[in-house]
Amino acid sequence: MPVIQQNVSLQSFNSLALPAEAEFFCTVRDRAELRAALQFAHSRQLVVTPIGGGSNIVLAANLSGLVVHMDLRGVSHRAVGRVIEVTFAAGENWHQQVQSCLEQGWYGMENLALIPGSMGAAPIQNIGAYGVELSDLFVSLNAIDKLSGEAVEFDRAACQFGYRDSVFKNAARDRYLIVDITLGLTTQPQINIQYPALQAAVNQHVRSAAEIGPELVSAMVCQIRRQKLPDPELIPNAGSFFKNPLVTRAQTDALLQRYPQMPHYAQADGDSKIPAAWLIEQCGFRGAVRGAVGVHDRQALVLVNLGGGNGAELLELAAELCDAVKQRFAIELEIEPRVYGAD
């Protein structure tokens, strides 16, 4: 049985360092502890809220019920033809496992280096960066149904992955606790440097394509991310605060008439992805400060806690940004992190 505590501060459990308390709190390190925690919650009719690395949540108020810190550990693998299927327990750190797999000679995750958070949280929003998404590597995951306590396996189709989206943000929202995920990696590198900034960084370090390896790709991704994004340990933040909006071809064409230099990336369905950071910058918010919260001065997509900020202040700033972008561009921005405690 895990230790159940009452009225526990969650400030150190979210990368925005926002103040909030859990009515009940426990850390689980294996499935037996997880099931015991669920039994405790069910016996008292408590809502169960899982947290992992806390890098994709906004705590706007105290959380009632039981907050379960998912700290399950362990990594295993098996060879399936030319693919290495690696299973990661939910509490394993994402970036540490990217580096570990590189050291093992298992490739595919290198473009996703330095993304904060835990393995179990990664499928929920289908994390992605520099031309690769989790769904490109995904094999399956195991989860526990919060209501029945039963183990359930999801394959790629069942997860209904989309851009920063999955079934766990929609039909299966708040129903399952992910305990492990399995990714399909390869011992033969398949280099992907189509993303312009990544390609430029890599090309500065090699003379020919033959010199490009997964380790270099990972190193360049880390370099770019460190240049653009603040370290949450130094400046509390949750990474990208808004999704890059998808707009129709007609809307894209109309915007390009007004803003010929607008960056845009065509999608397979004909829509275009517009960088949310560019939209926010055009509205003059990069580096903006509102009390104890603000917009990062190097990356307008990142909202930061400058010290002593709370969730309500942060969401007020986010709403101000959304209103400005909507008024100027007729584009709705969508918050990427999960918000807890807002009305």
Phi, psi and chi 1 to 4 in degrees:
 res  aa     phi    psi   chi1   chi2   chi3   chi4
   1 MET       -  126.5  179.0   73.8 -177.7      -
   2 PRO   -69.9  157.7   26.7  -35.0      -      -
   3 VAL   -74.8  121.7  176.1      -      -      -
   4 ILE   -97.4  122.5  -52.2  -70.0      -      -
   5 GLN  -113.0  159.0  -59.6  172.4  -83.4      -
   6 GLN  -115.4  147.8  -75.7 -173.7  -92.6      -
   7 ASN    51.6   59.4  -56.8  -39.4      -      -
   8 VAL   -99.7  132.3  173.4      -      -      -
   9 SER   -67.7  135.5  170.7      -      -      -
  10 LEU  -104.0    8.9  -62.1  174.8      -      -
  11 GLN   -60.8  -36.6 -167.9  156.4   13.7      -
  12 SER   -84.5   -2.9   64.3      -      -      -
  13 PHE  -103.9    7.4  -70.3   92.8      -      -
  14 ASN  -134.7  135.8   73.1   98.0      -      -
  15 SER   -70.3  -12.6   63.9      -      -      -
  16 LEU   -84.5   -5.8  -86.9  160.2      -      -
  17 ALA    53.8   40.2      -      -      -      -
  18 LEU   -84.8  139.7  -60.8  172.4      -      -
  19 PRO   -75.6  131.6   28.0  -33.6      -      -
  20 ALA  -168.2  156.3      -      -      -      -
  21 GLU  -122.6  148.1  -79.3 -168.4   -4.6      -
  22 ALA   -97.2  133.0      -      -      -      -
  23 GLU   -59.5  -48.0 -179.5 -177.0    7.8      -
  24 PHE  -130.5  149.7  -67.2   93.3      -      -
  25 PHE  -148.5  142.2  176.5   90.3      -      -
  26 CYS  -153.0  158.2   69.7      -      -      -
  27 THR  -109.5  131.0  -65.2      -      -      -
  28 VAL  -114.3  138.7  -62.3      -      -      -
  29 ARG  -118.7   -2.8  -64.6  179.4  173.8   84.2
  30 ASP  -157.4  175.6   56.1   40.4      -      -
  31 ARG   -66.9  -33.8  -65.1 -167.1 -171.3 -161.7
  32 ALA   -63.1  -43.5      -      -      -      -
  33 GLU   -65.5  -36.2  -71.4 -169.3  -16.3      -
  34 LEU   -64.1  -45.1  177.8   56.1      -      -
  35 ARG   -64.7  -37.1  -73.6 -164.2  165.7   90.8
  36 ALA   -65.0  -39.7      -      -      -      -
  37 ALA   -63.3  -41.3      -      -      -      -
  38 LEU   -64.6  -39.0  -70.6  176.1      -      -
  39 GLN   -63.4  -40.7  -71.5  172.0   -0.8      -
  40 PHE   -59.5  -46.9  171.7   85.8      -      -
  41 ALA   -63.5  -43.7      -      -      -      -
  42 HIS   -64.0  -39.0  -69.2  166.0      -      -
  43 SER   -64.6  -22.5   69.3      -      -      -
  44 ARG  -114.4    7.6  -69.4  161.2  176.3   77.6
  45 GLN    54.1   49.5  -63.2 -175.7  -40.2      -
  46 LEU   -99.0  140.9  -59.2  174.3      -      -
  47 VAL   -67.9  138.2  172.8      -      -      -
  48 VAL  -107.1  124.3  175.5      -      -      -
  49 THR  -119.7  115.0  -57.8      -      -      -
  50 PRO   -85.8  145.3   31.8  -32.8      -      -
  51 ILE  -134.4  147.0   60.1  171.8      -      -
  52 GLY  -111.2 -109.4      -      -      -      -
  53 GLY   -77.1  -12.5      -      -      -      -
  54 GLY    72.7   19.0      -      -      -      -
  55 SER   -93.7    0.1   60.1      -      -      -
  56 ASN  -135.6   36.2 -161.2   49.3      -      -
  57 ILE  -132.5  151.1   58.8  176.2      -      -
  58 VAL  -122.5  118.3  177.1      -      -      -
  59 LEU   -96.5  106.6  -59.0 -179.1      -      -
  60 ALA   -93.2  -10.9      -      -      -      -
  61 ALA  -165.4  174.8      -      -      -      -
  62 ASN   -63.8  151.6  -66.1  -23.2      -      -
  63 LEU  -106.0  121.2  -62.0 -173.1      -      -
  64 SER   -80.4  163.3   58.5      -      -      -
  65 GLY    84.4 -157.1      -      -      -      -
  66 LEU  -106.3  119.6  175.8   64.1      -      -
  67 VAL   -92.3  123.9  173.7      -      -      -
  68 VAL  -109.2  113.7  178.6      -      -      -
  69 HIS   -81.7  112.5  178.7 -140.5      -      -
  70 MET   -83.0   99.8  -58.1  -73.6  -73.3      -
  71 ASP  -118.7   34.0 -163.5   29.3      -      -
  72 LEU   -67.8  137.1  -69.0   78.6      -      -
  73 ARG  -126.1  157.5  -59.7  -68.2  176.4  144.0
  74 GLY   132.7  144.8      -      -      -      -
  75 VAL  -137.5  134.8 -179.7      -      -      -
  76 SER  -138.4  164.9   60.8      -      -      -
  77 HIS  -151.6  161.2   71.6  -81.7      -      -
  78 ARG  -150.6  149.2   63.7  171.8 -174.0  155.7
  79 ALA   -88.9  130.0      -      -      -      -
  80 VAL  -125.7   92.5 -178.4      -      -      -
  81 GLY    65.1 -125.4      -      -      -      -
  82 ARG   -90.8    1.0  -63.8 -177.4  178.1 -179.4
  83 VAL  -101.0  138.7  174.5      -      -      -
  84 ILE  -101.9  111.7  -54.2  -63.9      -      -
  85 GLU   -88.8  115.3  -67.8 -169.5   -9.2      -
  86 VAL  -110.0  126.6 -171.3      -      -      -
  87 THR  -106.6  124.8  -61.0      -      -      -
  88 PHE  -114.5  129.5  -51.8   89.5      -      -
  89 ALA   -65.9  153.5      -      -      -      -
  90 ALA   -59.7  -31.2      -      -      -      -
  91 GLY   -85.2   -3.8      -      -      -      -
  92 GLU   -66.9  142.6  -67.5  -70.7  -18.3      -
  93 ASN   -74.2  131.2  176.9  -89.2      -      -
  94 TRP   -58.8  -56.1  177.3  -90.0      -      -
  95 HIS   -63.5  -39.9  176.9   65.1      -      -
  96 GLN   -59.7  -37.4  -70.7  175.9    5.1      -
  97 GLN   -75.3  -30.6  -69.0  -52.8  -42.4      -
  98 VAL   -59.4  -46.9  171.9      -      -      -
  99 GLN   -67.8  -39.6  -61.3  -53.8  -54.6      -
 100 SER   -62.4  -42.4  176.8      -      -      -
 101 CYS   -66.3  -38.0  -72.2      -      -      -
 102 LEU   -59.4  -42.7  -81.3  173.1      -      -
 103 GLU   -63.9  -31.5  -68.4  169.9    4.0      -
 104 GLN   -78.9  -12.0  -63.0  -79.0  -12.2      -
 105 GLY    81.8   27.1      -      -      -      -
 106 TRP  -108.7  120.7  -57.1  -24.6      -      -
 107 TYR  -114.7  159.5  -54.2  124.1      -      -
 108 GLY   134.8  -25.6      -      -      -      -
 109 MET   -94.7   -3.3  -59.5  170.0   70.2      -
 110 GLU   -61.2  -32.4   50.3  -87.4    6.3      -
 111 ASN   -69.9  -14.4  -68.9   53.9      -      -
 112 LEU  -102.9   17.4  -55.4  176.4      -      -
 113 ALA   -62.9  149.8      -      -      -      -
 114 LEU    66.6   10.9 -147.1   60.6      -      -
 115 ILE   -72.5  126.7  -67.7  178.9      -      -
 116 PRO   -73.4  160.8   28.3  -34.9      -      -
 117 GLY   112.8 -176.5      -      -      -      -
 118 SER  -107.0  163.9   60.9      -      -      -
 119 MET   -62.9  -39.7  -57.7  -61.0  -62.4      -
 120 GLY   -66.0  -27.0      -      -      -      -
 121 ALA   -82.0  -21.0      -      -      -      -
 122 ALA   -58.3  -42.1      -      -      -      -
 123 PRO   -70.5  -23.3  -14.9   29.0      -      -
 124 ILE   -60.0  -45.3  -64.1  173.6      -      -
 125 GLN  -108.8   12.9   67.1  162.9   11.2      -
 126 ASN    47.8   64.8 -174.2   24.8      -      -
 127 ILE   -54.1  149.1   62.9  170.8      -      -
 128 GLY  -158.3  156.6      -      -      -      -
 129 ALA  -169.6  144.5      -      -      -      -
 130 TYR    51.6   46.5  -58.3  103.6      -      -
 131 GLY    88.3    2.9      -      -      -      -
 132 VAL  -130.9  140.0  174.4      -      -      -
 133 GLU  -119.3  155.7  -69.1 -174.4  -29.4      -
 134 LEU   -52.1  -40.7  175.7   90.2      -      -
 135 SER   -59.3  -24.2   55.6      -      -      -
 136 ASP   -66.1  -25.2  -60.9  -31.9      -      -
 137 LEU  -109.4  -10.6  -49.6  170.3      -      -
 138 PHE   -69.3  137.9 -172.8   82.7      -      -
 139 VAL  -112.0  -55.8  175.1      -      -      -
 140 SER  -167.4  171.6   63.7      -      -      -
 141 LEU  -145.8  157.6   65.3   78.5      -      -
 142 ASN  -114.0  140.2  -71.2  -62.3      -      -
 143 ALA  -141.7  163.4      -      -      -      -
 144 ILE  -111.6  128.2  -59.5  -66.4      -      -
 145 ASP   -71.1  120.3 -172.1  -39.9      -      -
 146 LYS   -63.6  -28.9  -71.3 -160.8  -65.9 -173.5
 147 LEU   -81.4  -45.9  -61.5  177.7      -      -
 148 SER   -97.8  -20.3   67.7      -      -      -
 149 GLY    79.3    3.1      -      -      -      -
 150 GLU   -80.6  150.0  -65.7  179.9   -5.3      -
 151 ALA   -81.5  136.1      -      -      -      -
 152 VAL  -133.1  136.6 -177.0      -      -      -
 153 GLU  -106.6  137.5 -177.7  176.3   -1.3      -
 154 PHE  -117.7  129.3  -71.5   78.1      -      -
 155 ASP   -91.4 -176.7   60.5   14.4      -      -
 156 ARG   -60.1  -44.5 -176.4 -175.7  -61.3  170.2
 157 ALA   -62.6  -40.0      -      -      -      -
 158 ALA   -66.4  -24.9      -      -      -      -
 159 CYS   -77.2  -16.5  -71.4      -      -      -
 160 GLN    50.3   53.8  -60.1  176.3   20.4      -
 161 PHE   -68.1  142.5  -71.1  121.9      -      -
 162 GLY  -142.4 -170.4      -      -      -      -
 163 TYR   -65.1  112.6  169.4   59.3      -      -
 164 ARG    50.0   41.2  -57.9  -63.5 -179.9  -90.3
 165 ASP  -150.3  156.7 -161.2   19.2      -      -
 166 SER  -163.9  175.2   73.0      -      -      -
 167 VAL   -62.2  -24.1   69.7      -      -      -
 168 PHE   -75.8   -7.3  -55.6  105.3      -      -
 169 LYS  -105.3   -0.9  -64.7  179.4   75.7  172.3
 170 ASN  -129.5 -106.0  -61.7  -67.7      -      -
 171 ALA   -61.7  -32.9      -      -      -      -
 172 ALA  -101.9   17.5      -      -      -      -
 173 ARG   -57.4  129.9 -177.0 -177.2  177.9   95.8
 174 ASP    66.3   12.8  -65.3  -31.0      -      -
 175 ARG   -99.2  -31.5 -179.6  169.1  175.6 -179.1
 176 TYR  -119.5  151.1  -62.2   95.9      -      -
 177 LEU  -112.6  114.2  -59.5  172.6      -      -
 178 ILE   -75.6  127.7  -63.4  171.6      -      -
 179 VAL  -105.9  -25.9  -64.9      -      -      -
 180 ASP  -161.3  160.8   64.3   47.2      -      -
 181 ILE  -132.9  149.4   73.3  170.3      -      -
 182 THR  -119.8  127.7  -61.9      -      -      -
 183 LEU  -115.8  147.8  -56.5 -178.5      -      -
 184 GLY   -99.0  109.7      -      -      -      -
 185 LEU  -110.1  173.6  -53.0 -179.5      -      -
 186 THR  -135.8  152.9  176.3      -      -      -
 187 THR   -87.9   -7.2   54.7      -      -      -
 188 GLN  -105.6  114.5  -63.5  -62.7  -44.2      -
 189 PRO   -58.2  138.4  -21.3   32.2      -      -
 190 GLN  -125.6   89.0  -62.1  178.0  -12.6      -
 191 ILE   -69.9  132.7  -56.2  -60.1      -      -
 192 ASN  -129.0  102.5  179.8  -13.2      -      -
 193 ILE  -126.0   36.0   56.7  169.0      -      -
 194 GLN   -68.9  -27.6  -65.0 -179.7    0.7      -
 195 TYR   -63.2  124.2 -165.9   88.3      -      -
 196 PRO   -54.0  -46.4  -26.7   35.1      -      -
 197 ALA   -64.5  -37.4      -      -      -      -
 198 LEU   -69.0  -42.8  177.8   57.7      -      -
 199 GLN   -60.2  -42.4 -172.7  172.6   51.1      -
 200 ALA   -64.6  -41.4      -      -      -      -
 201 ALA   -66.2  -43.4      -      -      -      -
 202 VAL   -64.2  -43.9  167.9      -      -      -
 203 ASN   -63.3  -23.6  -71.6  -17.6      -      -
 204 GLN   -71.9  -15.5  -72.3 -179.1   -9.5      -
 205 HIS  -111.3   -1.3  -72.4   76.8      -      -
 206 VAL  -134.4  159.1  -61.3      -      -      -
 207 ARG  -103.3  -19.7  -71.3  172.6  -67.2 -177.6
 208 SER  -148.5  159.6   69.0      -      -      -
 209 ALA   -61.8  -26.7      -      -      -      -
 210 ALA   -64.0  -20.8      -      -      -      -
 211 GLU   -86.1   -7.1  -60.6  177.8   56.8      -
 212 ILE   -84.8  119.2  -56.9  173.3      -      -
 213 GLY  -126.0  168.6      -      -      -      -
 214 PRO   -58.5  -34.8  -23.2   33.5      -      -
 215 GLU   -63.8  -40.3  -67.7   81.7    4.6      -
 216 LEU   -67.0  -42.2  176.3   62.0      -      -
 217 VAL   -58.2  -47.2  171.9      -      -      -
 218 SER   -60.1  -44.4  173.5      -      -      -
 219 ALA   -62.8  -40.9      -      -      -      -
 220 MET   -70.0  -37.2  -67.2  -59.3   97.4      -
 221 VAL   -60.9  -44.7  166.6      -      -      -
 222 CYS   -62.0  -41.2  -69.1      -      -      -
 223 GLN   -62.0  -46.4  175.8 -179.8  -67.5      -
 224 ILE   -63.3  -45.0  -65.1  168.5      -      -
 225 ARG   -63.9  -40.5  -69.0 -174.6   70.6   89.1
 226 ARG   -67.4  -31.8  -71.1 -171.3  176.4  108.4
 227 GLN   -71.7  -34.9  -70.9  172.0  -13.7      -
 228 LYS   -93.4  -34.0  -69.0  175.4   59.1  178.0
 229 LEU  -115.0  136.7  -56.8  172.3      -      -
 230 PRO   -73.2  146.7   27.2  -33.7      -      -
 231 ASP   -72.5  121.4 -177.4  -14.3      -      -
 232 PRO   -58.7  -24.8  -22.5   33.3      -      -
 233 GLU   -68.6  -26.0  -64.4  -68.0  -32.1      -
 234 LEU  -100.5  -43.6  -57.7  176.1      -      -
 235 ILE  -129.0  103.4  -54.5  175.6      -      -
 236 PRO   -54.6  127.7  -27.8   37.3      -      -
 237 ASN  -159.3  170.5   71.3   89.8      -      -
 238 ALA  -118.3   27.3      -      -      -      -
 239 GLY    69.0 -145.5      -      -      -      -
 240 SER   -62.5  121.0  -61.3      -      -      -
 241 PHE   -89.3  -20.9 -157.2   84.9      -      -
 242 PHE  -127.8  147.7  -60.1   99.2      -      -
 243 LYS   -71.6  151.0  -66.2 -178.1 -179.5 -178.8
 244 ASN   -74.7  118.3  -69.1  -39.2      -      -
 245 PRO   -69.3  147.2   23.0  -31.9      -      -
 246 LEU  -101.6  128.2  -64.8  169.7      -      -
 247 VAL  -126.8  158.1  -57.4      -      -      -
 248 THR   -69.9  164.2   65.0      -      -      -
 249 ARG   -62.1  -40.8 -179.6  177.8  -63.5  176.8
 250 ALA   -63.7  -41.1      -      -      -      -
 251 GLN   -68.1  -37.5 -167.8  173.3    2.2      -
 252 THR   -61.4  -47.0  -57.4      -      -      -
 253 ASP   -61.0  -40.1  -69.2  -17.1      -      -
 254 ALA   -66.0  -40.8      -      -      -      -
 255 LEU   -67.3  -36.6  -74.8  168.1      -      -
 256 LEU   -67.2  -26.0  -74.0  170.6      -      -
 257 GLN   -64.5  -35.4  -69.4  -68.7  -39.3      -
 258 ARG   -89.5  -33.1  -64.7  165.7   54.9 -162.1
 259 TYR  -131.2   78.4  -52.4   99.2      -      -
 260 PRO   -58.8  -25.4  -21.6   32.7      -      -
 261 GLN   -90.8    6.9  -55.5  -56.8  -44.2      -
 262 MET   -64.0  123.2 -179.2 -175.2   73.5      -
 263 PRO   -69.4  140.6   23.3  -30.3      -      -
 264 HIS  -156.3  147.4   58.7  -73.3      -      -
 265 TYR  -128.4  113.9  -56.1   96.1      -      -
 266 ALA   -65.0  139.0      -      -      -      -
 267 GLN  -106.0  165.1  -54.0  -62.1  -65.6      -
 268 ALA   -61.6  -29.3      -      -      -      -
 269 ASP   -87.9    3.6   59.5    3.1      -      -
 270 GLY    98.9  -17.3      -      -      -      -
 271 ASP   -70.9  171.4  -72.2  -10.7      -      -
 272 SER  -126.1  145.6  -69.8      -      -      -
 273 LYS   -99.8  124.7 -174.0 -178.6  -66.1 -176.9
 274 ILE  -106.5  128.9  -49.5  -62.6      -      -
 275 PRO   -62.0  121.7  -22.5   33.9      -      -
 276 ALA   -61.6  -33.3      -      -      -      -
 277 ALA   -60.7  -39.6      -      -      -      -
 278 TRP   -65.2  -43.8 -176.9   87.0      -      -
 279 LEU   -60.2  -43.8  -62.4  170.1      -      -
 280 ILE   -66.5  -41.6  -64.9  166.8      -      -
 281 GLU   -61.2  -42.3  -76.0 -173.5   25.4      -
 282 GLN   -61.6  -25.6  -64.1  -57.4  -58.3      -
 283 CYS   -87.9    2.5  -66.0      -      -      -
 284 GLY    82.5   23.8      -      -      -      -
 285 PHE  -100.2   -6.4  -79.0   97.9      -      -
 286 ARG   -63.1  126.3 -169.3  170.1   74.3  166.8
 287 GLY    82.1    1.7      -      -      -      -
 288 ALA   -65.8  144.7      -      -      -      -
 289 VAL  -125.1  133.9  173.2      -      -      -
 290 ARG  -129.0   93.2  -61.0  -69.2 -174.4  -89.9
 291 GLY    66.8 -119.5      -      -      -      -
 292 ALA   -96.3    7.5      -      -      -      -
 293 VAL  -128.7  163.7  -60.4      -      -      -
 294 GLY  -168.2 -177.5      -      -      -      -
 295 VAL  -103.5  132.3 -179.7      -      -      -
 296 HIS   -60.7  142.4 -167.0 -114.5      -      -
 297 ASP   -78.7   -9.2   57.8    4.7      -      -
 298 ARG  -110.9  -19.8  -74.2 -177.5  -62.2  169.8
 299 GLN  -143.0  105.7  173.0   52.1  -91.1      -
 300 ALA   -69.0  -10.3      -      -      -      -
 301 LEU   -80.2  -10.1 -161.1   54.8      -      -
 302 VAL  -108.8  122.5  176.5      -      -      -
 303 LEU   -96.5  142.0  -57.3 -168.3      -      -
 304 VAL  -128.6  152.5  -64.2      -      -      -
 305 ASN   -98.4  112.3 -179.6   -5.0      -      -
 306 LEU   -83.2   -1.8  -60.6  169.2      -      -
 307 GLY   126.4  108.0      -      -      -      -
 308 GLY    87.2    5.8      -      -      -      -
 309 GLY   -75.1  158.5      -      -      -      -
 310 ASN  -125.4  172.4   59.9   47.2      -      -
 311 GLY   -62.7  -37.5      -      -      -      -
 312 ALA   -63.5  -43.3      -      -      -      -
 313 GLU   -62.2  -42.8  -70.3  176.0  -61.5      -
 314 LEU   -64.0  -41.8 -165.6   77.8      -      -
 315 LEU   -70.7  -30.4  -67.9  175.1      -      -
 316 GLU   -64.1  -42.3  -74.9  178.2    9.4      -
 317 LEU   -64.3  -43.3  172.7   58.6      -      -
 318 ALA   -59.9  -41.5      -      -      -      -
 319 ALA   -65.1  -37.0      -      -      -      -
 320 GLU   -62.8  -43.3 -175.1 -179.0   -7.4      -
 321 LEU   -63.2  -46.4  -91.4   60.1      -      -
 322 CYS   -60.6  -42.6  -70.2      -      -      -
 323 ASP   -62.7  -42.5  -71.7  -15.2      -      -
 324 ALA   -65.3  -43.2      -      -      -      -
 325 VAL   -66.1  -39.9  168.9      -      -      -
 326 LYS   -64.7  -42.6 -176.1  176.2 -179.6  179.0
 327 GLN   -66.1  -39.2  -71.9 -175.4   17.5      -
 328 ARG   -83.7  -38.9 -178.6  162.2 -179.0  176.2
 329 PHE  -115.6   -6.0  -61.9  100.5      -      -
 330 ALA    58.1   36.9      -      -      -      -
 331 ILE  -120.7  132.7  -69.2  176.1      -      -
 332 GLU   -91.3  121.3  -60.5  -94.7    5.4      -
 333 LEU   -85.1  144.9  -70.4 -177.0      -      -
 334 GLU  -118.7  129.8 -177.8 -179.9  -11.2      -
 335 ILE   -66.9  133.2  -66.4  176.7      -      -
 336 GLU   -84.1  -45.4 -171.9  168.0  -42.6      -
 337 PRO   -66.9  157.8  -14.5   27.1      -      -
 338 ARG   -79.5  128.2  173.9   73.5 -173.6  -90.8
 339 VAL   -98.4  126.8  177.9      -      -      -
 340 TYR  -115.8  134.7  -70.7   99.9      -      -
 341 GLY    92.4   -3.1      -      -      -      -
 342 ALA   -79.5  148.9      -      -      -      -
 343 ASP   -68.7      -  -66.2  -26.8      -      -
